[in-house]
Amino acid sequence: GMKLAVLTGDAKFHHLFLFDCCDEDGDMIEVLVNGERFAIIPLTHHGATISVPVSASQATSLATRGLHDGGGGVTVGCVSSSGTTYLRRMSVGETQAVDLVRQ
């Protein structure tokens, strides 16, 4: 569905900046768009920006899943048009929803 939305121009891209908001200790996350793997991000204090397609005609969900915990839980900070969000500490395998676009 999302591939077709991108190809037909139905999707707009929104930027998401992800960073390790506590100790830089090797945490890694997986970003899921509509439940499907979109990207794997090693978390650092420097951070990484990804561009996420959001469909204009269908609901788009975004979540993060903990892949590797360097110690003390997977700690994620997110910056999007919704503002800055600090997710609760995640365990490996745990998933949390992320707001990408201010409603």
BELTASUL-V850968 format. One record per backbone hydrogen bond with DSSP energy under -0.5 kcal/mol. NH is the residue of the N-H (numbers start at 0). CO is the residue of the C=O. E is the energy in kcal/mol with one decimal. If there is no record, write none. Layout:
{{NH & CO & E} {NH & CO & E}}
//
This chain:
{{4 & 0 & -2.0} {5 & 1 & -2.3} {6 & 2 & -2.4} {7 & 3 & -2.5} {8 & 4 & -0.5} {8 & 5 & -0.8} {9 & 4 & -1.8} {10 & 4 & -1.4} {11 & 53 & -2.6} {13 & 51 & -2.7} {15 & 49 & -2.7} {16 & 78 & -2.6} {17 & 15 & -0.5} {17 & 47 & -3.0} {18 & 76 & -2.2} {19 & 43 & -2.4} {20 & 18 & -0.7} {24 & 22 & -1.3} {27 & 67 & -2.0} {28 & 40 & -2.4} {29 & 64 & -2.4} {30 & 38 & -3.3} {31 & 29 & -0.5} {31 & 62 & -3.1} {32 & 35 & -2.4} {33 & 31 & -0.5} {33 & 60 & -2.7} {35 & 32 & -1.9} {37 & 30 & -3.1} {38 & 30 & -1.4} {40 & 28 & -2.8} {42 & 26 & -2.6} {42 & 40 & -0.5} {47 & 17 & -2.2} {49 & 15 & -2.6} {51 & 13 & -3.5} {51 & 49 & -0.6} {53 & 11 & -3.1} {55 & 9 & -2.3} {62 & 31 & -2.1} {63 & 95 & -2.7} {64 & 29 & -2.3} {65 & 93 & -2.3} {66 & 27 & -2.9} {67 & 27 & -1.8} {69 & 67 & -0.6} {73 & 89 & -3.1} {74 & 72 & -0.6} {75 & 73 & -0.5} {76 & 18 & -3.0} {77 & 84 & -3.0} {78 & 16 & -2.3} {79 & 82 & -2.1} {80 & 99 & -1.0} {81 & 99 & -0.6} {82 & 79 & -2.0} {84 & 77 & -2.9} {86 & 75 & -2.1} {86 & 84 & -0.6} {89 & 73 & -2.3} {92 & 65 & -3.2} {93 & 90 & -1.9} {95 & 63 & -2.5} {97 & 61 & -2.6} {99 & 97 & -0.6}}
//
